[in-house]
Amino acid sequence: MPQERKLNLDVKGLESKLREYSVILKLTRRPTREEFLRISKIAGAVILIIGLIGFLIYVFLTVLPESI
């Protein structure tokens, strides 16, 4: 019996979370073309910066110690 009660509580919790998510989705709107392009450019720049930092760390830890 305790297992059935726990399962029932999990379903109720899931239902309440789904209701919260549906309210949030109803409040959202589709971004304009300008907003989408701006977000895409910023995300692309951040990805490139993080990639560059990772590459520099790789170079410092592998290539430079071998040349010294």
PyMOL Python script that loads the backbone (N, CA, C, O; Angstrom):
from pymol import cmd

cmd.read_pdbstr("""\
ATOM      1  N   MET A   1       0.796  -1.207   0.000  1.00  0.00           N
ATOM      2  CA  MET A   1       0.000   0.000   0.000  1.00  0.00           C
ATOM      3  C   MET A   1       0.842   1.277   0.000  1.00  0.00           C
ATOM      4  O   MET A   1       0.515   2.206  -0.739  1.00  0.00           O
ATOM      5  N   PRO A   2       1.912   1.364   0.798  1.00  0.00           N
ATOM      6  CA  PRO A   2       2.690   2.602   0.789  1.00  0.00           C
ATOM      7  C   PRO A   2       3.248   2.922  -0.595  1.00  0.00           C
ATOM      8  O   PRO A   2       3.409   4.090  -0.951  1.00  0.00           O
ATOM      9  N   GLN A   3       3.540   1.883  -1.369  1.00  0.00           N
ATOM     10  CA  GLN A   3       4.080   2.123  -2.694  1.00  0.00           C
ATOM     11  C   GLN A   3       3.028   2.764  -3.603  1.00  0.00           C
ATOM     12  O   GLN A   3       3.354   3.648  -4.395  1.00  0.00           O
ATOM     13  N   GLU A   4       1.780   2.328  -3.495  1.00  0.00           N
ATOM     14  CA  GLU A   4       0.707   2.920  -4.296  1.00  0.00           C
ATOM     15  C   GLU A   4       0.489   4.383  -3.927  1.00  0.00           C
ATOM     16  O   GLU A   4       0.249   5.214  -4.803  1.00  0.00           O
ATOM     17  N   ARG A   5       0.571   4.700  -2.652  1.00  0.00           N
ATOM     18  CA  ARG A   5       0.380   6.073  -2.195  1.00  0.00           C
ATOM     19  C   ARG A   5       1.488   6.967  -2.750  1.00  0.00           C
ATOM     20  O   ARG A   5       1.227   8.090  -3.182  1.00  0.00           O
ATOM     21  N   LYS A   6       2.722   6.468  -2.736  1.00  0.00           N
ATOM     22  CA  LYS A   6       3.842   7.257  -3.247  1.00  0.00           C
ATOM     23  C   LYS A   6       3.670   7.511  -4.740  1.00  0.00           C
ATOM     24  O   LYS A   6       3.923   8.618  -5.216  1.00  0.00           O
ATOM     25  N   LEU A   7       3.244   6.495  -5.475  1.00  0.00           N
ATOM     26  CA  LEU A   7       3.030   6.649  -6.909  1.00  0.00           C
ATOM     27  C   LEU A   7       1.952   7.690  -7.176  1.00  0.00           C
ATOM     28  O   LEU A   7       2.090   8.493  -8.099  1.00  0.00           O
ATOM     29  N   ASN A   8       0.891   7.693  -6.394  1.00  0.00           N
ATOM     30  CA  ASN A   8      -0.198   8.649  -6.557  1.00  0.00           C
ATOM     31  C   ASN A   8       0.305  10.072  -6.290  1.00  0.00           C
ATOM     32  O   ASN A   8      -0.066  11.001  -7.008  1.00  0.00           O
ATOM     33  N   LEU A   9       1.140  10.248  -5.271  1.00  0.00           N
ATOM     34  CA  LEU A   9       1.679  11.571  -4.969  1.00  0.00           C
ATOM     35  C   LEU A   9       2.589  12.049  -6.087  1.00  0.00           C
ATOM     36  O   LEU A   9       2.576  13.232  -6.425  1.00  0.00           O
ATOM     37  N   ASP A  10       3.378  11.156  -6.669  1.00  0.00           N
ATOM     38  CA  ASP A  10       4.262  11.545  -7.759  1.00  0.00           C
ATOM     39  C   ASP A  10       3.472  11.996  -8.976  1.00  0.00           C
ATOM     40  O   ASP A  10       3.872  12.942  -9.654  1.00  0.00           O
ATOM     41  N   VAL A  11       2.362  11.337  -9.262  1.00  0.00           N
ATOM     42  CA  VAL A  11       1.524  11.729 -10.398  1.00  0.00           C
ATOM     43  C   VAL A  11       0.917  13.106 -10.142  1.00  0.00           C
ATOM     44  O   VAL A  11       0.858  13.933 -11.052  1.00  0.00           O
ATOM     45  N   LYS A  12       0.466  13.360  -8.915  1.00  0.00           N
ATOM     46  CA  LYS A  12      -0.099  14.683  -8.604  1.00  0.00           C
ATOM     47  C   LYS A  12       0.967  15.770  -8.710  1.00  0.00           C
ATOM     48  O   LYS A  12       0.701  16.861  -9.214  1.00  0.00           O
ATOM     49  N   GLY A  13       2.167  15.469  -8.236  1.00  0.00           N
ATOM     50  CA  GLY A  13       3.253  16.439  -8.353  1.00  0.00           C
ATOM     51  C   GLY A  13       3.596  16.717  -9.800  1.00  0.00           C
ATOM     52  O   GLY A  13       3.861  17.859 -10.175  1.00  0.00           O
ATOM     53  N   LEU A  14       3.590  15.669 -10.615  1.00  0.00           N
ATOM     54  CA  LEU A  14       3.869  15.827 -12.037  1.00  0.00           C
ATOM     55  C   LEU A  14       2.792  16.670 -12.715  1.00  0.00           C
ATOM     56  O   LEU A  14       3.094  17.528 -13.544  1.00  0.00           O
ATOM     57  N   GLU A  15       1.544  16.421 -12.358  1.00  0.00           N
ATOM     58  CA  GLU A  15       0.449  17.205 -12.939  1.00  0.00           C
ATOM     59  C   GLU A  15       0.568  18.678 -12.590  1.00  0.00           C
ATOM     60  O   GLU A  15       0.331  19.541 -13.435  1.00  0.00           O
ATOM     61  N   SER A  16       0.939  18.971 -11.337  1.00  0.00           N
ATOM     62  CA  SER A  16       1.064  20.379 -10.947  1.00  0.00           C
ATOM     63  C   SER A  16       2.218  21.046 -11.669  1.00  0.00           C
ATOM     64  O   SER A  16       2.115  22.208 -12.063  1.00  0.00           O
ATOM     65  N   LYS A  17       3.331  20.315 -11.851  1.00  0.00           N
ATOM     66  CA  LYS A  17       4.466  20.879 -12.599  1.00  0.00           C
ATOM     67  C   LYS A  17       4.079  21.143 -14.046  1.00  0.00           C
ATOM     68  O   LYS A  17       4.438  22.179 -14.605  1.00  0.00           O
ATOM     69  N   LEU A  18       3.350  20.217 -14.656  1.00  0.00           N
ATOM     70  CA  LEU A  18       2.919  20.414 -16.041  1.00  0.00           C
ATOM     71  C   LEU A  18       2.002  21.625 -16.165  1.00  0.00           C
ATOM     72  O   LEU A  18       2.070  22.351 -17.157  1.00  0.00           O
ATOM     73  N   ARG A  19       1.144  21.853 -15.167  1.00  0.00           N
ATOM     74  CA  ARG A  19       0.284  23.046 -15.190  1.00  0.00           C
ATOM     75  C   ARG A  19       1.134  24.323 -15.122  1.00  0.00           C
ATOM     76  O   ARG A  19       0.873  25.290 -15.837  1.00  0.00           O
ATOM     77  N   GLU A  20       2.153  24.311 -14.252  1.00  0.00           N
ATOM     78  CA  GLU A  20       3.037  25.479 -14.151  1.00  0.00           C
ATOM     79  C   GLU A  20       3.740  25.742 -15.474  1.00  0.00           C
ATOM     80  O   GLU A  20       3.827  26.885 -15.921  1.00  0.00           O
ATOM     81  N   TYR A  21       4.240  24.685 -16.095  1.00  0.00           N
ATOM     82  CA  TYR A  21       4.935  24.844 -17.372  1.00  0.00           C
ATOM     83  C   TYR A  21       3.996  25.337 -18.460  1.00  0.00           C
ATOM     84  O   TYR A  21       4.394  26.145 -19.299  1.00  0.00           O
ATOM     85  N   SER A  22       2.755  24.863 -18.459  1.00  0.00           N
ATOM     86  CA  SER A  22       1.813  25.304 -19.486  1.00  0.00           C
ATOM     87  C   SER A  22       1.489  26.792 -19.312  1.00  0.00           C
ATOM     88  O   SER A  22       1.311  27.502 -20.302  1.00  0.00           O
ATOM     89  N   VAL A  23       1.413  27.265 -18.079  1.00  0.00           N
ATOM     90  CA  VAL A  23       1.173  28.699 -17.845  1.00  0.00           C
ATOM     91  C   VAL A  23       2.329  29.513 -18.397  1.00  0.00           C
ATOM     92  O   VAL A  23       2.117  30.544 -19.036  1.00  0.00           O
ATOM     93  N   ILE A  24       3.549  29.058 -18.154  1.00  0.00           N
ATOM     94  CA  ILE A  24       4.728  29.768 -18.661  1.00  0.00           C
ATOM     95  C   ILE A  24       4.724  29.779 -20.181  1.00  0.00           C
ATOM     96  O   ILE A  24       4.999  30.810 -20.794  1.00  0.00           O
ATOM     97  N   LEU A  25       4.414  28.639 -20.795  1.00  0.00           N
ATOM     98  CA  LEU A  25       4.393  28.577 -22.258  1.00  0.00           C
ATOM     99  C   LEU A  25       3.316  29.480 -22.849  1.00  0.00           C
ATOM    100  O   LEU A  25       3.507  30.028 -23.935  1.00  0.00           O
ATOM    101  N   LYS A  26       2.195  29.646 -22.164  1.00  0.00           N
ATOM    102  CA  LYS A  26       1.147  30.525 -22.660  1.00  0.00           C
ATOM    103  C   LYS A  26       1.582  31.990 -22.622  1.00  0.00           C
ATOM    104  O   LYS A  26       1.086  32.802 -23.404  1.00  0.00           O
ATOM    105  N   LEU A  27       2.499  32.333 -21.728  1.00  0.00           N
ATOM    106  CA  LEU A  27       2.975  33.711 -21.618  1.00  0.00           C
ATOM    107  C   LEU A  27       4.058  34.046 -22.638  1.00  0.00           C
ATOM    108  O   LEU A  27       4.338  35.220 -22.882  1.00  0.00           O
ATOM    109  N   THR A  28       4.665  33.032 -23.232  1.00  0.00           N
ATOM    110  CA  THR A  28       5.761  33.287 -24.163  1.00  0.00           C
ATOM    111  C   THR A  28       5.233  33.758 -25.506  1.00  0.00           C
ATOM    112  O   THR A  28       4.056  33.598 -25.827  1.00  0.00           O
ATOM    113  N   ARG A  29       6.136  34.343 -26.282  1.00  0.00           N
ATOM    114  CA  ARG A  29       5.782  34.770 -27.630  1.00  0.00           C
ATOM    115  C   ARG A  29       6.952  34.465 -28.554  1.00  0.00           C
ATOM    116  O   ARG A  29       8.074  34.244 -28.100  1.00  0.00           O
ATOM    117  N   ARG A  30       6.687  34.455 -29.818  1.00  0.00           N
ATOM    118  CA  ARG A  30       7.724  34.193 -30.799  1.00  0.00           C
ATOM    119  C   ARG A  30       8.593  35.448 -30.937  1.00  0.00           C
ATOM    120  O   ARG A  30       8.069  36.556 -31.048  1.00  0.00           O
ATOM    121  N   PRO A  31       9.936  35.271 -30.929  1.00  0.00           N
ATOM    122  CA  PRO A  31      10.795  36.456 -31.048  1.00  0.00           C
ATOM    123  C   PRO A  31      10.717  37.042 -32.459  1.00  0.00           C
ATOM    124  O   PRO A  31      10.458  36.332 -33.431  1.00  0.00           O
ATOM    125  N   THR A  32      10.946  38.344 -32.544  1.00  0.00           N
ATOM    126  CA  THR A  32      11.002  38.973 -33.860  1.00  0.00           C
ATOM    127  C   THR A  32      12.294  38.545 -34.543  1.00  0.00           C
ATOM    128  O   THR A  32      13.187  37.981 -33.911  1.00  0.00           O
ATOM    129  N   ARG A  33      12.382  38.817 -35.826  1.00  0.00           N
ATOM    130  CA  ARG A  33      13.583  38.436 -36.584  1.00  0.00           C
ATOM    131  C   ARG A  33      14.821  39.126 -36.015  1.00  0.00           C
ATOM    132  O   ARG A  33      15.883  38.510 -35.921  1.00  0.00           O
ATOM    133  N   GLU A  34      14.697  40.377 -35.640  1.00  0.00           N
ATOM    134  CA  GLU A  34      15.835  41.117 -35.098  1.00  0.00           C
ATOM    135  C   GLU A  34      16.292  40.519 -33.764  1.00  0.00           C
ATOM    136  O   GLU A  34      17.489  40.372 -33.520  1.00  0.00           O
ATOM    137  N   GLU A  35      15.328  40.177 -32.906  1.00  0.00           N
ATOM    138  CA  GLU A  35      15.679  39.562 -31.622  1.00  0.00           C
ATOM    139  C   GLU A  35      16.389  38.224 -31.838  1.00  0.00           C
ATOM    140  O   GLU A  35      17.390  37.934 -31.183  1.00  0.00           O
ATOM    141  N   PHE A  36      15.869  37.420 -32.754  1.00  0.00           N
ATOM    142  CA  PHE A  36      16.460  36.120 -33.026  1.00  0.00           C
ATOM    143  C   PHE A  36      17.889  36.272 -33.553  1.00  0.00           C
ATOM    144  O   PHE A  36      18.793  35.562 -33.112  1.00  0.00           O
ATOM    145  N   LEU A  37      18.092  37.194 -34.493  1.00  0.00           N
ATOM    146  CA  LEU A  37      19.435  37.393 -35.046  1.00  0.00           C
ATOM    147  C   LEU A  37      20.407  37.893 -33.976  1.00  0.00           C
ATOM    148  O   LEU A  37      21.558  37.457 -33.936  1.00  0.00           O
ATOM    149  N   ARG A  38      19.959  38.797 -33.117  1.00  0.00           N
ATOM    150  CA  ARG A  38      20.822  39.312 -32.062  1.00  0.00           C
ATOM    151  C   ARG A  38      21.225  38.189 -31.091  1.00  0.00           C
ATOM    152  O   ARG A  38      22.394  38.071 -30.724  1.00  0.00           O
ATOM    153  N   ILE A  39      20.260  37.379 -30.686  1.00  0.00           N
ATOM    154  CA  ILE A  39      20.543  36.267 -29.773  1.00  0.00           C
ATOM    155  C   ILE A  39      21.473  35.263 -30.431  1.00  0.00           C
ATOM    156  O   ILE A  39      22.377  34.739 -29.780  1.00  0.00           O
ATOM    157  N   SER A  40      21.263  34.988 -31.721  1.00  0.00           N
ATOM    158  CA  SER A  40      22.115  34.040 -32.439  1.00  0.00           C
ATOM    159  C   SER A  40      23.555  34.536 -32.531  1.00  0.00           C
ATOM    160  O   SER A  40      24.499  33.767 -32.351  1.00  0.00           O
ATOM    161  N   LYS A  41      23.712  35.822 -32.811  1.00  0.00           N
ATOM    162  CA  LYS A  41      25.062  36.389 -32.907  1.00  0.00           C
ATOM    163  C   LYS A  41      25.778  36.328 -31.556  1.00  0.00           C
ATOM    164  O   LYS A  41      26.955  35.976 -31.490  1.00  0.00           O
ATOM    165  N   ILE A  42      25.076  36.667 -30.498  1.00  0.00           N
ATOM    166  CA  ILE A  42      25.682  36.634 -29.168  1.00  0.00           C
ATOM    167  C   ILE A  42      26.054  35.207 -28.785  1.00  0.00           C
ATOM    168  O   ILE A  42      27.145  34.967 -28.266  1.00  0.00           O
ATOM    169  N   ALA A  43      25.156  34.261 -29.037  1.00  0.00           N
ATOM    170  CA  ALA A  43      25.444  32.862 -28.707  1.00  0.00           C
ATOM    171  C   ALA A  43      26.623  32.353 -29.521  1.00  0.00           C
ATOM    172  O   ALA A  43      27.477  31.647 -28.984  1.00  0.00           O
ATOM    173  N   GLY A  44      26.691  32.692 -30.800  1.00  0.00           N
ATOM    174  CA  GLY A  44      27.822  32.283 -31.639  1.00  0.00           C
ATOM    175  C   GLY A  44      29.132  32.865 -31.147  1.00  0.00           C
ATOM    176  O   GLY A  44      30.149  32.171 -31.118  1.00  0.00           O
ATOM    177  N   ALA A  45      29.118  34.139 -30.758  1.00  0.00           N
ATOM    178  CA  ALA A  45      30.332  34.773 -30.255  1.00  0.00           C
ATOM    179  C   ALA A  45      30.796  34.111 -28.959  1.00  0.00           C
ATOM    180  O   ALA A  45      31.993  33.896 -28.768  1.00  0.00           O
ATOM    181  N   VAL A  46      29.870  33.791 -28.083  1.00  0.00           N
ATOM    182  CA  VAL A  46      30.231  33.134 -26.823  1.00  0.00           C
ATOM    183  C   VAL A  46      30.815  31.756 -27.091  1.00  0.00           C
ATOM    184  O   VAL A  46      31.794  31.369 -26.453  1.00  0.00           O
ATOM    185  N   ILE A  47      30.236  31.011 -28.018  1.00  0.00           N
ATOM    186  CA  ILE A  47      30.764  29.690 -28.364  1.00  0.00           C
ATOM    187  C   ILE A  47      32.187  29.809 -28.905  1.00  0.00           C
ATOM    188  O   ILE A  47      33.061  29.024 -28.538  1.00  0.00           O
ATOM    189  N   LEU A  48      32.415  30.780 -29.767  1.00  0.00           N
ATOM    190  CA  LEU A  48      33.766  30.979 -30.306  1.00  0.00           C
ATOM    191  C   LEU A  48      34.764  31.367 -29.216  1.00  0.00           C
ATOM    192  O   LEU A  48      35.890  30.869 -29.206  1.00  0.00           O
ATOM    193  N   ILE A  49      34.371  32.236 -28.313  1.00  0.00           N
ATOM    194  CA  ILE A  49      35.257  32.652 -27.229  1.00  0.00           C
ATOM    195  C   ILE A  49      35.611  31.471 -26.331  1.00  0.00           C
ATOM    196  O   ILE A  49      36.774  31.291 -25.970  1.00  0.00           O
ATOM    197  N   ILE A  50      34.614  30.668 -25.970  1.00  0.00           N
ATOM    198  CA  ILE A  50      34.876  29.508 -25.121  1.00  0.00           C
ATOM    199  C   ILE A  50      35.772  28.507 -25.849  1.00  0.00           C
ATOM    200  O   ILE A  50      36.663  27.917 -25.240  1.00  0.00           O
ATOM    201  N   GLY A  51      35.541  28.313 -27.151  1.00  0.00           N
ATOM    202  CA  GLY A  51      36.405  27.434 -27.944  1.00  0.00           C
ATOM    203  C   GLY A  51      37.828  27.941 -27.998  1.00  0.00           C
ATOM    204  O   GLY A  51      38.769  27.155 -27.898  1.00  0.00           O
ATOM    205  N   LEU A  52      38.000  29.238 -28.156  1.00  0.00           N
ATOM    206  CA  LEU A  52      39.335  29.827 -28.193  1.00  0.00           C
ATOM    207  C   LEU A  52      40.045  29.661 -26.851  1.00  0.00           C
ATOM    208  O   LEU A  52      41.230  29.330 -26.813  1.00  0.00           O
ATOM    209  N   ILE A  53      39.341  29.884 -25.771  1.00  0.00           N
ATOM    210  CA  ILE A  53      39.925  29.693 -24.440  1.00  0.00           C
ATOM    211  C   ILE A  53      40.335  28.234 -24.250  1.00  0.00           C
ATOM    212  O   ILE A  53      41.416  27.961 -23.727  1.00  0.00           O
ATOM    213  N   GLY A  54      39.495  27.305 -24.664  1.00  0.00           N
ATOM    214  CA  GLY A  54      39.830  25.888 -24.557  1.00  0.00           C
ATOM    215  C   GLY A  54      41.037  25.528 -25.396  1.00  0.00           C
ATOM    216  O   GLY A  54      41.890  24.756 -24.959  1.00  0.00           O
ATOM    217  N   PHE A  55      41.120  26.082 -26.602  1.00  0.00           N
ATOM    218  CA  PHE A  55      42.280  25.821 -27.458  1.00  0.00           C
ATOM    219  C   PHE A  55      43.558  26.383 -26.850  1.00  0.00           C
ATOM    220  O   PHE A  55      44.600  25.729 -26.882  1.00  0.00           O
ATOM    221  N   LEU A  56      43.484  27.585 -26.297  1.00  0.00           N
ATOM    222  CA  LEU A  56      44.672  28.176 -25.675  1.00  0.00           C
ATOM    223  C   LEU A  56      45.129  27.355 -24.470  1.00  0.00           C
ATOM    224  O   LEU A  56      46.330  27.170 -24.272  1.00  0.00           O
ATOM    225  N   ILE A  57      44.210  26.871 -23.681  1.00  0.00           N
ATOM    226  CA  ILE A  57      44.569  26.012 -22.550  1.00  0.00           C
ATOM    227  C   ILE A  57      45.230  24.737 -23.057  1.00  0.00           C
ATOM    228  O   ILE A  57      46.223  24.280 -22.491  1.00  0.00           O
ATOM    229  N   TYR A  58      44.677  24.161 -24.129  1.00  0.00           N
ATOM    230  CA  TYR A  58      45.275  22.960 -24.720  1.00  0.00           C
ATOM    231  C   TYR A  58      46.700  23.233 -25.177  1.00  0.00           C
ATOM    232  O   TYR A  58      47.600  22.438 -24.911  1.00  0.00           O
ATOM    233  N   VAL A  59      46.909  24.350 -25.859  1.00  0.00           N
ATOM    234  CA  VAL A  59      48.252  24.687 -26.352  1.00  0.00           C
ATOM    235  C   VAL A  59      49.216  24.892 -25.187  1.00  0.00           C
ATOM    236  O   VAL A  59      50.338  24.385 -25.211  1.00  0.00           O
ATOM    237  N   PHE A  60      48.784  25.630 -24.172  1.00  0.00           N
ATOM    238  CA  PHE A  60      49.655  25.874 -23.034  1.00  0.00           C
ATOM    239  C   PHE A  60      50.018  24.597 -22.298  1.00  0.00           C
ATOM    240  O   PHE A  60      51.132  24.485 -21.786  1.00  0.00           O
ATOM    241  N   LEU A  61      49.123  23.643 -22.230  1.00  0.00           N
ATOM    242  CA  LEU A  61      49.371  22.424 -21.457  1.00  0.00           C
ATOM    243  C   LEU A  61      50.040  21.311 -22.254  1.00  0.00           C
ATOM    244  O   LEU A  61      50.590  20.386 -21.657  1.00  0.00           O
ATOM    245  N   THR A  62      50.012  21.371 -23.596  1.00  0.00           N
ATOM    246  CA  THR A  62      50.590  20.285 -24.382  1.00  0.00           C
ATOM    247  C   THR A  62      51.773  20.739 -25.236  1.00  0.00           C
ATOM    248  O   THR A  62      52.841  20.132 -25.157  1.00  0.00           O
ATOM    249  N   VAL A  63      51.622  21.752 -26.025  1.00  0.00           N
ATOM    250  CA  VAL A  63      52.656  22.147 -26.974  1.00  0.00           C
ATOM    251  C   VAL A  63      53.786  22.894 -26.293  1.00  0.00           C
ATOM    252  O   VAL A  63      54.954  22.599 -26.549  1.00  0.00           O
ATOM    253  N   LEU A  64      53.478  23.840 -25.447  1.00  0.00           N
ATOM    254  CA  LEU A  64      54.524  24.659 -24.825  1.00  0.00           C
ATOM    255  C   LEU A  64      55.451  23.852 -23.907  1.00  0.00           C
ATOM    256  O   LEU A  64      56.660  24.079 -23.968  1.00  0.00           O
ATOM    257  N   PRO A  65      54.987  22.949 -23.080  1.00  0.00           N
ATOM    258  CA  PRO A  65      55.915  22.178 -22.242  1.00  0.00           C
ATOM    259  C   PRO A  65      56.884  21.316 -23.050  1.00  0.00           C
ATOM    260  O   PRO A  65      58.010  21.083 -22.611  1.00  0.00           O
ATOM    261  N   GLU A  66      56.464  20.841 -24.224  1.00  0.00           N
ATOM    262  CA  GLU A  66      57.344  20.032 -25.065  1.00  0.00           C
ATOM    263  C   GLU A  66      58.453  20.879 -25.676  1.00  0.00           C
ATOM    264  O   GLU A  66      59.546  20.365 -25.912  1.00  0.00           O
ATOM    265  N   SER A  67      58.209  22.152 -25.938  1.00  0.00           N
ATOM    266  CA  SER A  67      59.204  23.000 -26.582  1.00  0.00           C
ATOM    267  C   SER A  67      60.202  23.570 -25.577  1.00  0.00           C
ATOM    268  O   SER A  67      61.241  24.094 -25.979  1.00  0.00           O
ATOM    269  N   ILE A  68      59.913  23.479 -24.292  1.00  0.00           N
ATOM    270  CA  ILE A  68      60.833  24.034 -23.289  1.00  0.00           C
ATOM    271  C   ILE A  68      61.886  23.040 -22.916  1.00  0.00           C
ATOM    272  O   ILE A  68      62.746  23.333 -22.085  1.00  0.00           O
TER     273      ILE A  68
END
""", "prot")
cmd.dss("prot")
cmd.show_as("cartoon", "prot")
cmd.util.cbc("prot")
cmd.orient("prot")
